[in-house]
């Protein structure tokens, strides 16, 4: 097997997740692999014969990470694992699961292939976003789905001045603005009317959230672009920037969020024969 040291990371406190974890641990143990289980998983199942560690320590000695949960669980783990180039595969115990797309019924067949090198290693682009306030960087984070600037509390419009590569795009009055990778195009961006983008394309999409003016539409740009979002001094509501829905940073009037493609990539380990169009048909109930 090409992967010898495998980490198991899971969604916490879920009976279905626990059932799948037991099956995966049994499979990995039978194949005599070095198994490290994160603390969330260790609280649900017997980890005899496994190492137990926090994710910060798991990433130091891992060849492959297996996520049991939903896309949110995978994205949270990616914050730690993707910058180190650790491949990630996902077993779906969430809802739609565009990233964690291995069915619990397919564990043995899928892992047999992946662990023996019969896999597709798909690289997805990441975003780097920094928040500038009074000329100083006050926050900096990576995202693999999206960076979202949105209203923090009240149901009120915020006003954003947006630029692409230094050129003015628009002044947007809306609930917010999503900047998504192709991976994130099937997440929050899709629910706000954005297009589905093939995940291997080198592009980004900007999707307004409930814009006040209907002519404000989603726009697809090159991933080489630098996107600047500034909270207008005229904005009447507090704003926040969110990174993959997990990290949130409050913004002040005049704050500038600059977003560009990051050098890190999300590496998804998938069984041979993985078909993105088939995933779309199944998850979105499309007919053919």
C-alpha positions in Angstrom: 0.0 0.0 0.0 1.4 3.4 -0.9 -0.1 5.1 2.2 1.3 3.7 5.5 0.2 6.4 8.0 -3.5 7.2 7.9 -5.3 9.8 9.9 -9.0 9.5 10.7 -10.9 12.8 11.3 -14.6 12.9 12.0 -17.7 15.0 12.6 -18.3 14.8 16.4 -21.2 13.3 18.3 -23.0 11.5 15.5 -24.2 7.8 15.8 -24.0 7.3 12.0 -20.4 8.7 12.0 -19.4 6.3 14.8 -20.7 3.3 12.9 -18.7 4.3 9.8 -15.6 5.0 12.0 -15.7 1.5 13.4 -15.9 0.0 9.9 -12.9 2.1 8.7 -10.8 1.4 11.8 -11.5 -2.3 11.3 -10.5 -2.2 7.6 -7.3 -0.2 8.3 -6.3 -2.5 11.2 -6.8 -5.6 9.1 -4.4 -4.1 6.6 -1.9 -3.4 9.4 -1.6 0.4 8.8 -0.5 3.0 11.3 -3.7 4.7 12.4 -4.1 8.0 14.1 -7.5 9.1 15.3 -8.5 12.7 16.1 -9.9 13.4 19.6 -13.5 13.9 18.2 -13.5 10.4 16.7 -11.9 8.9 19.8 -14.8 10.0 22.0 -17.2 7.9 19.9 -15.4 4.6 19.2 -12.9 2.1 20.7 -9.5 3.2 19.5 -7.5 0.3 20.8 -4.4 -0.2 18.6 -4.7 3.4 17.3 -2.9 6.6 18.1 -5.0 9.5 19.4 -4.1 13.1 18.8 -5.3 16.6 18.2 -5.4 17.6 14.5 -2.4 20.0 15.0 -0.3 16.9 15.9 -1.9 14.6 13.4 -0.7 16.6 10.5 3.0 16.1 11.4 3.1 12.4 10.6 0.4 11.6 8.0 0.4 10.2 4.5 -3.4 10.3 4.0 -6.3 11.8 5.9 -9.7 10.1 5.8 -12.6 12.4 6.7 -15.9 10.9 8.0 -18.6 13.5 8.0 -19.7 16.2 5.6 -18.1 18.8 3.5 -17.8 21.2 6.5 -15.8 18.6 8.4 -13.4 18.2 5.4 -13.0 21.9 5.0 -12.2 22.4 8.6 -9.5 19.7 8.4 -8.2 21.2 5.2 -7.2 24.3 7.1 -4.5 22.2 8.8 -3.7 19.5 6.2 -3.9 21.1 2.8 -1.0 23.6 3.3 1.3 20.5 3.9 0.1 18.8 0.8 -1.5 15.9 2.6 -4.1 14.1 0.4 -7.6 13.9 1.8 -10.5 11.6 1.0 -14.0 11.8 2.4 -16.6 9.3 3.4 -20.0 11.0 3.3 -21.9 11.2 6.6 -23.2 14.7 6.0 -25.9 15.9 3.6 -25.1 16.5 -0.1 -21.3 15.8 0.1 -19.7 17.2 -3.0 -16.2 16.7 -1.4 -16.9 13.8 0.8 -18.3 11.7 -2.0 -17.5 8.1 -1.0 -20.6 6.3 0.2 -20.4 4.3 3.5 -21.5 1.3 1.4 -18.4 1.6 -0.8 -15.7 1.8 1.9 -13.9 -1.4 1.2 -13.8 -1.1 -2.6 -12.9 2.6 -2.5 -10.2 2.3 0.1 -8.8 -0.8 -1.5 -8.2 1.2 -4.6 -6.9 4.4 -3.0 -4.5 2.8 -0.6 -3.0 0.6 -3.3 -2.4 3.6 -5.6 -5.4 3.1 -7.9 -6.7 6.6 -7.4 -7.2 10.0 -8.9 -5.4 12.8 -7.0 -7.3 15.9 -7.9 -5.9 19.3 -7.0 -8.3 22.2 -6.2 -7.2 25.8 -6.0 -7.3 27.7 -2.7 -7.8 31.4 -1.8 -5.7 33.6 0.4 -7.5 36.5 2.0 -6.1 39.3 4.1 -7.9 42.1 6.0 -6.2 45.5 5.9 -7.1 48.2 8.5 -5.4 51.6 8.6 -2.6 50.2 6.5 -1.9 47.2 8.6 -2.8 43.5 8.0 -5.1 42.4 10.9 -6.2 39.0 9.7 -5.0 36.5 7.1 -6.5 33.1 6.3 -6.8 30.5 3.6 -10.1 29.2 2.1 -10.9 26.3 -0.1 -14.6 27.0 -0.8 -15.1 30.7 -0.4 -14.5 34.0 1.3 -17.7 35.8 2.2 -18.1 39.4 3.3 -21.6 39.7 4.8 -23.8 41.6 7.2 -22.9 40.6 10.8 -26.2 40.9 12.8 -29.1 43.0 11.7 -31.0 42.2 8.5 -29.7 45.3 6.7 -27.8 46.1 3.5 -24.1 46.7 3.6 -22.3 48.8 1.0 -19.1 47.4 -0.6 -16.7 48.9 -3.1 -15.3 46.2 -5.3 -12.2 46.1 -7.5 -10.6 43.5 -9.8 -6.9 43.9 -10.4 -7.1 47.5 -9.1 -9.9 48.4 -11.6 -13.3 49.4 -10.2 -16.0 46.8 -10.6 -19.0 48.2 -8.7 -20.4 49.6 -5.5 -22.6 46.8 -4.2 -25.5 47.3 -1.8 -26.5 43.8 -0.7 -26.4 41.4 2.2 -22.9 40.6 1.1 -20.6 39.2 -1.5 -19.2 35.7 -2.0 -15.9 35.0 -3.7 -15.8 31.3 -4.4 -13.4 28.8 -6.0 -14.7 26.3 -8.5 -14.9 23.9 -5.5 -17.1 26.4 -3.6 -19.3 27.1 -6.6 -21.6 24.2 -5.5 -21.8 25.6 -1.9 -23.1 28.9 -0.7 -22.5 30.5 -4.0 -24.9 28.1 -5.7 -27.7 28.9 -3.3 -27.3 32.6 -4.1 -27.7 32.0 -7.8 -24.1 31.5 -8.9 -23.0 29.2 -11.7 -21.5 25.7 -11.2 -17.9 25.7 -12.3 -15.9 22.6 -13.3 -13.6 22.1 -10.3 -10.3 21.9 -12.3 -10.8 25.3 -14.0 -8.5 28.1 -12.9 -11.2 30.6 -12.2 -13.1 32.4 -9.4 -16.7 33.5 -9.2 -18.1 36.6 -7.4 -21.7 36.2 -6.3 -23.7 39.0 -4.7 -26.0 38.0 -1.8 -29.5 39.5 -2.2 -28.3 42.6 -4.1 -30.6 45.7 -4.0 -30.1 46.3 -7.7 -31.1 43.3 -9.9 -28.4 44.2 -12.5 -25.7 43.1 -10.0 -25.1 39.6 -11.3 -22.5 36.9 -10.6 -19.2 37.3 -12.6 -16.5 34.7 -13.3 -12.9 35.9 -13.4 -9.5 34.4 -13.8 -8.0 32.9 -10.7 -5.0 35.1 -11.4 -7.1 38.1 -10.5 -6.7 40.0 -7.3 -10.1 40.9 -5.8 -10.5 43.9 -3.4 -13.6 44.4 -1.3 -13.8 47.5 0.8 -16.5 48.2 3.4 -17.9 51.6 2.5 -17.9 54.4 5.0 -21.6 54.8 4.1 -22.4 51.3 5.2 -25.1 51.3 7.9 -24.6 47.8 9.2 -21.7 45.9 10.7 -19.9 43.5 8.4 -17.9 40.3 9.0 -15.6 38.2 6.7 -16.0 34.4 6.9 -13.5 31.9 5.6 -15.1 28.6 4.5 -17.8 29.2 7.1 -15.4 28.3 10.0 -13.3 31.3 10.7 -15.1 34.7 11.2 -13.4 38.1 11.5 -15.4 41.3 12.3 -14.9 44.2 9.9 -14.9 48.0 10.5 -15.9 50.8 8.1 -13.0 51.3 5.6 -11.5 47.8 6.1 -10.2 46.3 2.9 -10.4 42.5 2.1 -7.9 41.4 -0.6 -8.4 38.0 -2.1 -6.1 36.1 -4.5 -5.2 32.5 -5.4 -2.9 30.8 -2.8 0.0 28.6 -3.6 -1.4 25.8 -1.5 -3.9 23.4 -3.1 -6.5 21.0 -1.7 -5.5 17.5 -2.8 -8.5 15.1 -3.0 -7.8 11.4 -3.2 -10.6 9.8 -5.1 -11.2 6.3 -6.5 -10.4 5.6 -10.1 -13.5 6.3 -12.3 -14.5 9.3 -10.2 -16.9 11.3 -12.5 -17.7 14.9 -11.5 -20.7 15.0 -13.8 -22.1 11.8 -12.3 -21.7 13.4 -8.8 -23.7 16.4 -10.0 -26.4 14.2 -11.4 -26.7 12.3 -8.2 -26.5 15.1 -5.7 -28.8 17.5 -7.6 -31.2 14.8 -8.8 -30.7 15.6 -12.5 -32.1 13.2 -15.0 -30.4 11.9 -18.2 
